[in-house]
Amino acid sequence: MRRGPGTLGSRLLGLSLALAAAACSPAGAPPVPGAARQDEAGYLPPPVIERIEAAGTATRLEGRSPAGARVRLAAPAGGEFVTQADSSGRWSLEVPGAGQSRVLGLSQIVEGRTTQAEGYVFLAPDGSAWLLRSGGAARTLGPGTARGLVIDYDRSGGAVVSGAGPANALLVAQLDGRRAGEGRVDAAGRFEIRLNGPAPMGESRLRVFGEGLNLETLLRLSPPSPPAAGPVSVQDRGEGLRIDWMTPAGGVQTTQVLR
């Protein structure tokens, strides 16, 4: 997505007005990604979720942090889930409300230093989970990578297409047969391609192809819509999952997981 004043890339101050207010309380909203305090002691890697699975009426999240870290998931409306990483850095938490849309902030505390995850944790009703990244592409959580394509865009039209492909493959994105961007798959099998122009509202054909990959889908895009209640709204329109969510400064980003 394009960087600049008013775009997603500059919004790094709070999830939304509601989240920012709650963040003032230790038991409040998700902390802001990228706002972690770093001091002279050196860099701490952020907490990472490695596995997600259903656990009855809850969702179980398993991850990795520095050994002994205090790990915290915080909800926008208040409430938190806290645990401690073991001597090998492993931890697990159960979040009630399986089958519901949830957005949570993930952080860790090590020797008084707080480090946030690189985005907000979104738990979808179908059991999938995503890391929503302001100004960037959503990433699947847990083992493996998602099939198909994902598009993230904001009101300025800045957009990024992402998905999975053969490691190190060079890819090209086309919109209605015209070249719209290019990128390379990383060593983990993920790619992110920023579109050269604004995301096309209405219907268009999106194709991503290259070495060992040829994906094509119908896009049906409409401008990001502020969630009616809370920081996120989710719709399943048949062609895929649409997530409208509040970005750090209160703007709106849309993530569409395309089938």
VEXFI-997538 format. One record per residue: residue in three letters; x, y, z of N, C-alpha, C in turn. Coordinates in steps of 0.05 Angstrom, whole numbers, plus 32768, in hexadecimal, padded with zeros to 4 digits. Example, Ala and Ser with C-alpha at 12.3 -4.5 7.8 and 13.67 -1.06 7.14 Angstrom:
VEXFI-997538
ALA81087F8E809C80F67FA6809C81087FBE809C;SER81017FD3808E81117FEB808F81028001809D;
***
This chain:
VEXFI-997538
MET80117FE88000800080008000801180198000;ARG8008802E7FF5801980467FF3801E8052800F;ARG8036805B8013803D8068802C803A8086802A;GLY80328093803F803080B0803E801B80B98052;PRO801880D38056800580DE80697FE980D48062;GLY7FDC80CA80767FC080C280737FBD80A5806A;THR7FD3809880627FD1807C80597FD5806A8070;LEU7FD18050806B7FD4803C80807FEF803B808C;GLY80048040807C801F803D808580268051809B;SER80178067809E801D807B80B2800D807780CB;ARG7FFB806480CC7FE8806280E37FF2804D80F6;LEU800380568109800F8044811C800B804D8139;LEU7FF48059813F7FF08064815A7FDB8056816B;GLY7FC9804781607FB5803981707FA28029815E;LEU7F95801481667F84800481557F6B8013814D;SER7F5E8023815F7F47803481597F4480468170;LEU7F308058816F7F2B806A81867F248059819E;ALA7F148045819A7F0C803481B17F24802481BB;LEU7F34801A81AA7F4B800B81B27F5F801D81C0;ALA7F63803581B67F76804781C27F6E804E81DE;ALA7F54805381E27F4B805981FD7F4F80428210;ALA7F4A802A82077F4D801382187F6A800D821D;ALA7F7C8014820A7F98800E820E7FA5801D8225;CYS7F988032822F7FA2804082467FA2802F825F;SER7F92801A825F7F90800882767FA07FEF8271;PRO7FAF7FE582857FBF7FCD82817FAE7FB58279;ALA7F947FB5827F7F837F9F82787F727FA58260;GLY7F797FBB82517F687FC4823C7F6E7FB98221;ALA7F6E7FCB820D7F6F7FC281F17F8A7FB881E8;PRO7F8A7FAD81D07FA47FA481C57FB87FBA81C4;PRO7FD17FB681CB7FE57FCA81C77FEA7FCF81AA;VAL7FF77FE581A47FFA7FED818880137FDF817C;PRO80107FD1816680277FC48159803B7FD98152;GLY80547FD4815680697FE6814F806F7FFB8164;ALA805E7FFC817980638010818E8071800581A6;ALA807C7FED81A3808A7FE081BA80A37FF181C1;ARG80A87FF281DB80C0800081E580D97FF081E1;GLN80EC7FFB81D281057FEE81CE811A7FFE81DD;ASP812B7FF181ED8140800081FB815B7FF581F4;GLU816F7FFE8202818A7FF881FB81917FDB81FF;ALA81807FCC820D81867FB0821281867F9F81F8;GLY817A7FAA81E2817A7F9B81C9815E7F9381C0;TYR815D7F8881A881447F81819C81387F6881A7;LEU811E7F6881AB81107F5081B380FD7F47819C;PRO80FF7F2F819380ED7F26817E80D07F278188;PRO80BD7F2E817780A17F2F818080957F148185;PRO80807F12819580737EF8819980677EEE817E;VAL80687ED3817B80607EC78162804C7EB08168;ILE80367EB0815980227E9A815B802A7E848147;GLU802C7E6C815080357E56813F801F7E428139;ARG800B7E41814A7FF67E2D81477FDB7E378152;ILE7FC67E3281447FAB7E3A814D7F987E228148;GLU7F887E1C815C7F767E0581587F5D7E0A816A;ALA7F477DFD81627F2F7DFE81727F327DEE818C;ALA7F287DF881A27F287DEA81BB7F0D7DED81C8;GLY7EFA7DDD81BE7EDE7DDE81C87ED27DF881BE;THR7EC97E0981D17EBD7E2381CB7ED27E3981CB;ALA7EEB7E3281CD7F017E4581CD7F147E4081B6;THR7F267E5381B27F3B7E51819E7F567E5081AD;ARG7F667E3C81A87F7F7E3981B57F967E4481A3;LEU7FA67E5681AE7FBC7E6181A07FD67E5981AD;GLU7FE87E4F819D80037E4781A880187E578199;GLY802C7E6081A880407E71819B805B7E7081A8;ARG806C7E8381A180877E8481A9808F7EA081B1;SER809D7EA281C880A87EBB81D280C27EB581E0;PRO80D17EC981E980E87EC381FA80E07EB48213;ALA80F17EA2821C80EC7E92823480E47EA3824B;GLY80CE7E9B825980C57EAA827080B57EC3826B;ALA80B07ECA825280A17EE2824B80857EE08255;ARG807A7EF7825E805D7EF98265804F7F00824B;VAL803D7EEE824280307EF1822880137EF9822D;ARG80097F0D821E7FEF7F1982237FE07F1D8208;LEU7FC77F1382087FB47F1A81F37F9F7F2C81FF;ALA7F9A7F4381F27F877F5781FD7F717F5D81E9;ALA7F597F5F81F37F417F6481E37F3B7F8281E3;PRO7F307F8D81CD7F2A7FA981CB7F187FB481E1;ALA7F047FA481E97EF07FAE81FD7EFA7FA88219;GLY7F127FA0821C7F1C7F9982377F1D7F7B823A;GLY7F2B7F72824E7F2F7F5682527F497F4D8245;GLU7F567F3982527F6F7F3082477F737F12824E;PHE7F857F06823F7F8C7EEA82447FAB7EEA8246;VAL7FB47EDF825D7FD17EE282637FDC7EC6826A;THR7FF57EC2826180047EAA826880217EB08269;GLN80327E9C826E804F7EA0826F805C7E8B825E;ALA806F7E94824E807F7E81823D80907E6F824F;ASP80927E56824780A27E43825780C07E478251;SER80D17E35825B80EE7E38825880F77E36823C;SER80E77E2A822A80EE7E28820E80E17E3E81FD;GLY80D27E50820B80C57E6681FD80A97E6081F2;ARG809E7E4881F880847E4181EE806E7E4A8202;TRP80577E5181F680407E59820680267E5281F8;SER80107E5282077FF67E4D81FB7FE17E5D820A;LEU7FCC7E6581FC7FB57E7482087F9B7E6A81FA;GLU7F867E6A820A7F6C7E6381FE7F5A7E7C81FF;VAL7F4E7E8281E97F3C7E9981E67F207E8F81E2;PRO7F0D7E9581F57EF17E8C81F27EE47E9A81DA;GLY7ECE7E8E81D27EBE7E9A81BC7EC57E9081A1;ALA7ECB7E76819E7ED17E6B81837EB97E6F8171;GLY7EBE7E7481587EA87E7981457EA07E968143;GLN7EAE7EA881527EA87EC481517EC07ED38146;SER7EBB7EEB813B7ED17EFC81327EDE7F09814A;ARG7EF87F07814D7F067F1381637F1F7F218159;VAL7F257F3881647F3E7F46815F7F4C7F4A817A;LEU7F667F43817B7F757F4481947F917F4F8190;GLY7F9B7F5B81A47FB77F6481A47FC87F5181B2;LEU7FDF7F4A81A77FF17F3681B2800B7F4581BB;SER80137F4181D3802C7F4D81DD803A7F3B81F1;GLN80537F4281F780627F33820A80737F46821B;ILE80797F3E823480897F4E824680A17F3D824F;VAL80B97F47824A80D17F3A825280E27F4D8262;GLU80E77F48827B80F77F59828D80EE7F76828B;GLY80D47F7A828C80C97F95828C80C67FA28270;ARG80CF7F95825C80CE7FA0824080B77F938232;THR80A67FA48225808E7F9A821780947F9A81F9;THR808C7F8481EC808F7F8281CF80747F7881C4;GLN806A7F8781B080507F7F81A380557F6E818A;ALA80417F5E818380427F50816A80417F648153;GLU80467F5A813B80487F6C8124802D7F738118;GLY80187F6C81257FFD7F73811B7FE97F6A8130;TYR7FCF7F6C81297FB97F63813A7FB07F488133;VAL7FAA7F3881467FA17F1C81427F837F1C813C;PHE7F7B7F1281257F5F7F10811E7F587EF2811D;LEU7F447EEB812D7F397ED0812D7F1F7ED0811D;ALA7F1E7EC181077F067EC180F67EF27EAC8100;PRO7ED97EAF80F97EC47E9C81017EC97E8080F7;ASP7ED77E7D80E07EDC7E6280D57EF47E5480E1;GLY7F017E6180F57F177E5581037F327E5D80F8;SER7F337E6B80E17F4C7E7580D77F557E8E80E8;ALA7F6E7E9580E67F787EAB80F57F8C7EBB80E4;TRP7F8D7ED580E97F9D7EE680D87FAB7EFB80EA;LEU7FC27F0480E17FD07F1B80ED7FCA7F3380DB;LEU7FB97F4680E47FB27F5D80D57FC87F7280D8;ARG7FD47F7A80C27FEB7F8C80C37FE47FA680B5;SER7FE47FBC80C57FDD7FD680BA7FF17FDE80A4;GLY7FE77FE5808D7FF87FED807780057FD68068;GLY7FFF7FBD8070800B7FA680637FF87F908060;ALA80027F7980577FF17F6280517FEB7F52806A;ALA7FD27F48806D7FCB7F3680827FDB7F1C807F;ARG7FE37F0F80957FF17EF680947FE27EE180A4;THR7FE17EC980997FD57EB380A87FE57EAC80C0;LEU7FD77EA380D57FE47E9B80ED7FE37E7C80F0;GLY7FF67E7180FD7FF87E54810080097E4980EA;PRO800A7E2E80E8801C7E2180D580127E2580B8;GLY80257E2580A6801E7E27808A80167E428081;THR800D7E45806880047E5E805D7FEA7E59804F;ALA7FDA7E6E804C7FBF7E6C80407FC17E688022;ARG7FAE7E5980177FAC7E577FFA7F9B7E6E7FF0;GLY7F9E7E737FD67F8E7E897FCB7F9C7EA47FCF;LEU7F8D7EB97FCA7F977ED47FCB7F8A7EE47FE1;VAL7F987EF97FEB7F8D7F0B7FFE7F947F277FF4;ILE7F817F3A7FF77F867F567FF07F807F688007;ASP7F927F7A800E7F8E7F8E80227F8F7FA98015;TYR7F7C7FBB801C7F7C7FD580107F6F7FE98024;ASP7F758003801F7F6A801880307F5A802C801F;ARG7F518042802C7F408055801E7F5080658009;SER7F6A8066800C7F7A80747FF87F7D80647FDE;GLY7F76804A7FE07F7980387FC97F9280287FC9;GLY7FA5802E7FDC7FBD801E7FDE7FB680027FE4;ALA7FC37FEF7FD67FBB7FD37FD97FD37FC07FD7;VAL7FD17FAA7FE47FE67F957FE27FD87F7A7FE0;VAL7FE17F697FCD7FD77F4E7FC97FEB7F3B7FD4;SER7FE17F277FE27FF37F137FEF7FE87EF77FEC;GLY7FFA7EE47FF27FF27EC87FF0800B7EB67FF4;ALA80097E9E7FEA801E7E8A7FEE80277E807FD2;GLY80417E7A7FD0804C7E707FB780667E627FBB;PRO80727E587FA6808C7E4B7FA880A27E5F7FB2;ALA80B27E567FC580C77E687FD080D87E747FBA;ASN80DC7E8E7FBC80EE7E9E7FAB80E47EA27F8F;ALA80CB7E997F8980C07E9D7F6E80BB7EBB7F68;LEU80C07EC47F5080B97EDF7F48809D7EDF7F3C;LEU808C7EF17F4680707EF27F3F80687F0D7F33;VAL80537F0C7F2380477F247F1780297F247F1D;ALA801F7F3C7F2480027F3F7F297FF67F4F7F11;GLN7FDF7F467F087FD07F537EF37FB47F5A7EFC;LEU7FAA7F707EF37F8E7F787EF77F817F7B7EDC;ASP7F6D7F6B7ED67F607F6B7EBB7F757F6A7EA5;GLY7F897F597EA97F9D7F547E947FB37F687E93;ARG7FB37F7D7EA37FC87F917EA37FDA7F8E7EBB;ARG7FF47F917EB780087F8D7ECC80027FA17EE3;ALA80017F977EFB7FFA7FA87F12800F7FA77F28;GLY80237F977F2680387F957F3A80477F7B7F38;GLU805D7F797F47806C7F617F4780797F5D7F63;GLY80827F457F68808F7F3F7F82809B7F247F81;ARG80A77F1C7F9880B57F037F9980AB7EF47FB3;VAL80A87EDA7FB080A07ECA7FC780B87EC77FDA;ASP80B37ECA7FF480CA7EC8800780D07EAA800D;ALA80E47EA7801E80EE7E8B802480D97E7B8032;ALA80C67E88804080B07E7B804E80987E74803C;GLY80997E7C802380837E768011806E7E8B8010;ARG80737EA4801980607EB9801980687ECF8005;PHE80547EDC7FF9805A7EF37FE980477F0A7FEF;GLU80517F227FEA80417F3B7FED80477F4D7FD5;ILE80337F547FC580377F647FAE80277F7E7FB1;ARG80357F957FB380277FAE7FB4801F7FB77F98;LEU80057FBD7F957FFB7FC57F7B80067FE17F73;ASN800B7FE47F5980167FFD7F4F800380147F50;GLY7FE9800E7F4E7FD580237F4F7FC0801D7F64;PRO7FAB802E7F667F96802A7F7A7F8780107F76;ALA7F7E80047F8C7F6E7FEC7F8B7F547FF27F7B;PRO7F4D7FE27F677F367FE87F567F1C7FE17F64;MET7F0B7FF67F687EF17FF17F747EDF7FE47F5E;GLY7ECC7FD47F677EBB7FC57F557EC77FAA7F4E;GLU7EC07F9F7F377ECA7F847F2F7EE27F867F1D;SER7EF57F747F217F0C7F727F0F7F187F567F13;ARG7F287F4E7F007F367F347F017F527F387F0B;LEU7F597F2A7F217F747F2B7F2C7F827F107F25;ARG7F9A7F127F1A7FAA7EFB7F147FC67EFF7F20;VAL7FD07EEB7F2E7FEC7EEB7F377FF97ED27F2C;PHE800F7ED57F1E801B7EBE7F1180397EC27F10;GLY80477EAB7F0B80647EAB7F09806E7E8F7F0B;GLU80867E8C7F1680937E727F1780837E5F7F2A;GLY80757E4B7F1E80677E377F2E804D7E417F3A;LEU80427E577F31802A7E627F3D80197E707F28;ASN7FFE7E6B7F297FEC7E797F187FD17E7A7F26;LEU7FCB7E917F337FB27E947F427FA27EAB7F35;GLU7F887EA67F327F777EBB7F277F5D7EBB7F35;THR7F527ED37F3A7F397ED57F497F2A7EEE7F41;LEU7F107EEF7F467F007F067F417F007F187F5A;LEU7F087F317F577F077F447F6D7EED7F537F6C;ARG7EE17F567F847ECA7F687F877ED07F7A7F9E;LEU7EDA7F927F987EE37FA47FAD7ED07FBB7FB0;SER7ECD7FC47FC97EBF7FDD7FCF7ECF7FEB7FE5;PRO7ECB80057FE87EDC80147FFB7EDA80098017;PRO7EF0800B80267EEF800280427ED8800F8051;SER7ECB7FFF80627EB4800980717EB98007808F;PRO7EB5801D809D7EBA801D80BA7EA8800880C7;PRO7EB37FF780D97EA27FE480E77E8C7FF180F7;ALA7E747FE680F77E5E7FF281057E617FF08123;ALA7E6D7FDA812C7E717FD781497E8C7FC9814E;GLY7E9C7FD5815E7EB67FCA81647ECA7FD0814F;PRO7EE27FC581517EF87FCC813F7EF97FBB8125;VAL7EE77FA881227EE87F96810B7ECC7F8D8103;SER7EC87F8A80E97EAF7F7D80DF7EB77F6980CA;VAL7EA87F5380C87EAE7F3D80B77E967F3680A6;GLN7E9A7F32808C7E857F28807B7E8F7F11806A;ASP7E7E7EFD80667E857EE780547E727EEA803C;ARG7E7D7EF380267E6D7EF8800E7E6D7EE27FFA;GLY7E767ECB80027E777EB47FEF7E917EB37FE0;GLU7E9A7EC97FD57EB47EC97FC77ECC7ECB7FDA;GLY7EC67ECF7FF37EDB7ED180077ED37EE1801F;LEU7EE67EE380327EE17EF1804B7EEB7F0E8049;ARG7EDA7F2180507EE17F3D80507EE27F47806D;ILE7EF97F5380757EFD7F5D80907F037F7B808D;ASP7EF17F8B80997EF67FA8809B7EFF7FAD80B8;TRP7F167FB980BB7F217FBD80D67F2E7FD880DA;MET7F2E7FE180F37F397FFB80FA7F577FF980FB;THR7F64800C80EE7F81800E80EE7F8A801E8106;PRO7FA48020810B7FAE802D81247FA38049812A;ALA7FA0805A81157F978075811B7F7980798117;GLY7F6B806281147F4E806481117F44806380F5;GLY7F56805F80E27F4E805B80C67F44803F80C2;VAL7F3D803880AA7F32801E80A47F428010808E;GLN7F487FF780927F557FE6807E7F437FCF8079;THR7F427FC680607F327FAF80587F457F988050;THR7F407F81805B7F4E7F6880547F3A7F558048;GLN7F3F7F4D802F7F2D7F3980227F3D7F20801D;VAL7F337F0A802A7F3F7EEF80267F2F7EE2800F;LEU7F3B7EDF7FF87F2C7ED77FE07F2D7EB97FDC;ARG7F167EAE7FD57F147E917FD07F197E8C7FB3;
***
